Amino acid sequence: YTAAEVSAWAHPYSVQRRASNIWPGSTEVWAATCRDGLATICRFVGGTRGQKLWAKDVGSDVYPHGIEVLPNGNVAIAGRKNGPGGWVRVYASSQGPNNGTYANYNLDWAHGVLWDPGLNRLWAIGELPGGSDLDILVGLIVGGTAAAPTLTEDMSMRVTLPSTGGHDVSAYY
């Protein structure tokens, strides 16, 4: 990790352990986001040492909240602002440890993301853009290629939540 990446590690918001064989020698990876801007994927190589597979300071003006590793090695991140603004992004992390290419979907107060392998959708929770205070759960289609991802909402999957303050998305099997 660079000195800038290390300095962006503070106040972790989300840590996910995921099975992945995308990176040579890996069977599982860890993904994390921090309030100070760091989003990262790493694997443990022994003891307390980790190997950076991908890292990006996505900025602290939009707190990177939730994180999810996608089947192709790309990473989805939910970033929220205090007030209108926020996004879900899919970074092309599969293309190298410092790759900054991403697809963007605007979602105010975006907090959680979760990949659904059964429906091939990325679930995200946040508020309807534009300061409406209407909390929604959206199903996003991750398209394009691993090197040039795209994000499109599947409108048939949008759900309006019964109250405000949606935070996490988790699977119910």
C-alpha positions as CSV (number, residue, x, y, z in Angstrom):
1,Y,0.0,0.0,0.0
2,T,1.2,3.5,-0.8
3,A,1.5,6.1,2.0
4,A,-1.6,7.9,0.6
5,E,-3.6,4.7,0.7
6,V,-2.5,4.0,4.3
7,S,-3.5,7.6,5.4
8,A,-6.9,7.1,3.8
9,W,-7.5,4.0,6.1
10,A,-9.4,5.3,9.1
11,H,-12.8,4.6,10.5
12,P,-13.7,1.4,8.6
13,Y,-17.3,1.2,7.6
14,S,-17.6,-2.2,5.9
15,V,-15.5,-5.3,5.7
16,Q,-16.5,-8.3,3.6
17,R,-14.9,-11.7,3.3
18,R,-15.6,-13.3,-0.1
19,A,-14.7,-16.5,-1.9
20,S,-12.8,-15.6,-5.1
21,N,-10.3,-17.3,-7.4
22,I,-9.9,-14.4,-9.8
23,W,-6.5,-13.5,-8.5
24,P,-3.8,-16.2,-8.9
25,G,-3.2,-18.0,-5.6
26,S,-6.4,-16.7,-4.0
27,T,-9.4,-18.7,-2.8
28,E,-10.8,-15.8,-0.6
29,V,-10.4,-12.1,-0.4
30,W,-11.3,-9.3,2.0
31,A,-12.8,-6.0,0.8
32,A,-13.1,-2.9,3.0
33,T,-14.2,0.7,2.9
34,C,-13.2,3.5,5.3
35,R,-14.8,6.9,6.0
36,D,-11.6,8.6,5.1
37,G,-11.9,7.4,1.5
38,L,-10.1,4.1,1.1
39,A,-11.7,1.2,-0.7
40,T,-9.6,-2.0,-1.0
41,I,-9.4,-5.6,-1.8
42,C,-6.7,-7.7,-0.2
43,R,-5.8,-11.3,0.7
44,F,-4.0,-12.5,3.8
45,V,-0.6,-14.0,3.1
46,G,0.3,-15.1,6.6
47,G,0.2,-13.8,10.1
48,T,-1.1,-10.2,10.0
49,R,0.3,-9.5,6.6
50,G,-2.0,-8.7,3.7
51,Q,-1.3,-8.3,0.0
52,K,-3.0,-5.5,-1.8
53,L,-5.0,-6.7,-4.8
54,W,-6.7,-3.4,-5.5
55,A,-7.0,0.0,-3.7
56,K,-8.4,3.4,-4.4
57,D,-8.9,6.5,-2.4
58,V,-12.4,7.3,-3.7
59,G,-12.6,10.5,-1.7
60,S,-13.9,11.4,1.7
61,D,-16.5,13.9,0.4
62,V,-18.7,10.9,-0.3
63,Y,-18.2,8.4,2.5
64,P,-17.6,4.9,0.9
65,H,-19.9,2.8,2.9
66,G,-20.8,-0.7,1.6
67,I,-18.5,-2.8,-0.6
68,E,-19.0,-6.1,-2.5
69,V,-16.7,-8.2,-4.7
70,L,-18.4,-9.2,-7.9
71,P,-17.8,-12.6,-9.6
72,N,-15.5,-11.1,-12.2
73,G,-13.2,-9.5,-9.7
74,N,-14.6,-6.0,-10.0
75,V,-15.9,-4.3,-6.8
76,A,-19.1,-2.4,-6.1
77,I,-19.1,0.4,-3.6
78,A,-21.9,2.5,-2.1
79,G,-20.9,6.1,-1.3
80,R,-23.1,8.4,0.7
81,K,-23.1,12.2,1.3
82,N,-24.6,14.0,4.2
83,G,-27.6,15.4,2.2
84,P,-28.4,15.0,-1.5
85,G,-25.8,13.1,-3.4
86,G,-24.2,9.8,-3.4
87,W,-23.6,6.9,-5.7
88,V,-23.1,3.2,-6.4
89,R,-20.0,2.5,-8.4
90,V,-18.5,-0.6,-10.0
91,Y,-14.7,-0.2,-10.2
92,A,-12.7,-2.3,-12.7
93,S,-10.6,-3.7,-9.9
94,S,-10.0,-6.9,-11.9
95,Q,-7.9,-4.9,-14.3
96,G,-5.0,-4.1,-11.8
97,P,-4.2,-3.0,-8.3
98,N,-4.6,0.8,-9.1
99,N,-7.3,0.8,-11.8
100,G,-9.6,3.7,-11.4
101,T,-12.1,3.0,-14.2
102,Y,-15.7,2.8,-12.9
103,A,-19.4,2.9,-13.8
104,N,-21.6,5.2,-11.8
105,Y,-25.3,5.0,-10.6
106,N,-26.6,8.0,-8.7
107,L,-28.3,7.1,-5.4
108,D,-28.6,9.5,-2.5
109,W,-27.4,8.2,0.9
110,A,-26.2,4.9,-0.7
111,H,-25.3,2.6,2.2
112,G,-25.3,-1.0,1.3
113,V,-24.5,-3.2,-1.8
114,L,-24.9,-7.0,-2.2
115,W,-24.4,-9.2,-5.2
116,D,-27.3,-11.7,-5.9
117,P,-25.9,-14.6,-7.9
118,G,-29.3,-16.1,-8.4
119,L,-30.7,-13.0,-10.2
120,N,-27.4,-11.6,-11.4
121,R,-28.2,-8.3,-9.9
122,L,-26.4,-5.9,-7.5
123,W,-28.8,-4.8,-4.8
124,A,-28.3,-1.3,-3.3
125,I,-30.0,0.6,-0.6
126,G,-30.3,4.4,-0.4
127,E,-32.6,7.3,-1.1
128,L,-34.3,8.4,-4.4
129,P,-32.0,11.0,-5.9
130,G,-32.9,14.6,-5.5
131,G,-33.4,14.9,-1.7
132,S,-36.8,13.2,-1.6
133,D,-36.1,11.3,1.7
134,L,-37.7,8.3,0.1
135,D,-35.7,5.2,0.9
136,I,-35.4,2.6,-1.9
137,L,-33.9,-0.8,-2.6
138,V,-32.8,-1.1,-6.2
139,G,-31.6,-4.0,-8.4
140,L,-28.8,-3.0,-10.7
141,I,-27.7,-4.7,-13.9
142,V,-23.9,-4.9,-14.0
143,G,-23.1,-4.9,-17.7
144,G,-20.3,-4.0,-20.1
145,T,-17.0,-5.8,-19.7
146,A,-14.7,-6.3,-16.8
147,A,-12.5,-3.5,-18.1
148,A,-15.4,-1.2,-18.9
149,P,-18.4,-1.9,-16.6
150,T,-21.8,-0.4,-16.9
151,L,-24.6,0.0,-14.3
152,T,-28.3,0.2,-15.2
153,E,-31.3,0.0,-12.9
154,D,-33.7,-2.9,-13.4
155,M,-36.9,-0.8,-12.7
156,S,-38.9,-4.0,-12.1
157,M,-36.9,-4.6,-9.0
158,R,-37.2,-1.2,-7.3
159,V,-38.9,-1.3,-3.9
160,T,-39.9,1.7,-1.8
161,L,-39.0,1.0,1.9
162,P,-41.6,1.5,4.6
163,S,-39.3,3.8,6.6
164,T,-36.2,6.0,6.3
165,G,-32.6,5.1,7.4
166,G,-31.9,2.0,5.3
167,H,-28.4,0.9,6.0
168,D,-27.4,-2.7,5.2
169,V,-28.4,-5.3,2.6
170,S,-28.0,-8.9,3.3
171,A,-29.1,-12.2,1.8
172,Y,-32.1,-14.2,3.1
173,Y,-31.8,-17.7,1.9
